[in-house]
Amino acid sequence: MTSRARTLLLGAALLVVCVALYGSTVHRELGDMGGDSAMYVLLATSVATGHGYVDLHDPWQRPHVKYPPLFPLMIAAAFYLTREW
């Protein structure tokens, strides 16, 4: 076996191990990820429905400052495009 073939085989084996480790750590359900994920979805729903960047459970609050707005805005765009709210 040549040096190049050994390198390619080692790289492929390393890739398989990395993909297997990544696949074993990914959470596919929102509930397993904790309260932050639920808050991001709640903020995204609020933005997508036109209520602004506020907690839907307490809409009299000022705009949210605890969670950065980029991720909820990305989710809100997906909600808006798919009409999933």
C-alpha positions as semicolon CSV with decimal commas, in nm:
position;residue;x (nm);y (nm);z (nm)
1;M;0,000;0,000;0,000
2;T;0,136;0,336;-0,097
3;S;0,177;0,632;0,132
4;R;-0,099;0,824;-0,051
5;A;-0,345;0,535;-0,019
6;R;-0,266;0,504;0,352
7;T;-0,324;0,877;0,401
8;L;-0,658;0,863;0,219
9;L;-0,767;0,558;0,419
10;L;-0,670;0,726;0,746
11;G;-0,854;1,044;0,644
12;A;-1,167;0,847;0,553
13;A;-1,155;0,659;0,884
14;L;-1,115;0,984;1,074
15;L;-1,410;1,134;0,886
16;V;-1,629;0,833;0,974
17;V;-1,534;0,861;1,342
18;C;-1,606;1,237;1,347
19;V;-1,945;1,195;1,179
20;A;-2,035;0,914;1,421
21;L;-1,938;1,125;1,723
22;Y;-2,130;1,426;1,591
23;G;-2,437;1,213;1,521
24;S;-2,434;1,077;1,873
25;T;-2,439;1,426;2,029
26;V;-2,700;1,604;1,816
27;H;-3,033;1,675;1,985
28;R;-3,312;1,633;1,736
29;E;-3,594;1,746;1,964
30;L;-3,648;2,096;2,096
31;G;-3,749;1,972;2,441
32;D;-3,411;1,813;2,508
33;M;-3,227;2,139;2,462
34;G;-3,358;2,331;2,760
35;G;-3,552;2,649;2,817
36;D;-3,336;2,872;2,600
37;S;-3,452;2,696;2,283
38;A;-3,814;2,737;2,381
39;M;-3,757;3,108;2,443
40;Y;-3,592;3,148;2,101
41;V;-3,894;2,985;1,935
42;L;-4,131;3,199;2,143
43;L;-3,947;3,518;2,044
44;A;-3,943;3,407;1,679
45;T;-4,318;3,343;1,689
46;S;-4,371;3,686;1,842
47;V;-4,170;3,852;1,564
48;A;-4,334;3,646;1,288
49;T;-4,684;3,735;1,407
50;G;-4,606;4,107;1,428
51;H;-4,592;4,150;1,806
52;G;-4,229;4,259;1,808
53;Y;-3,935;4,119;2,001
54;V;-4,124;4,049;2,325
55;D;-4,218;3,747;2,531
56;L;-4,565;3,636;2,414
57;H;-4,652;3,522;2,766
58;D;-4,595;3,873;2,899
59;P;-4,644;4,115;2,607
60;W;-4,640;4,425;2,831
61;Q;-4,269;4,384;2,888
62;R;-4,013;4,594;2,708
63;P;-3,834;4,431;2,412
64;H;-3,622;4,137;2,516
65;V;-3,257;4,199;2,601
66;K;-3,151;3,865;2,750
67;Y;-3,139;3,672;2,421
68;P;-2,954;3,801;2,114
69;P;-3,197;3,871;1,829
70;L;-3,015;3,712;1,533
71;F;-3,120;3,349;1,592
72;P;-3,487;3,429;1,669
73;L;-3,499;3,650;1,359
74;M;-3,369;3,361;1,148
75;I;-3,635;3,132;1,295
76;A;-3,900;3,401;1,243
77;A;-3,801;3,427;0,875
78;A;-3,843;3,051;0,840
79;F;-4,180;3,070;1,017
80;Y;-4,289;3,355;0,792
81;L;-4,179;3,179;0,473
82;T;-4,344;2,849;0,566
83;R;-4,643;2,999;0,754
84;E;-4,572;2,765;1,046
85;W;-4,668;2,990;1,335
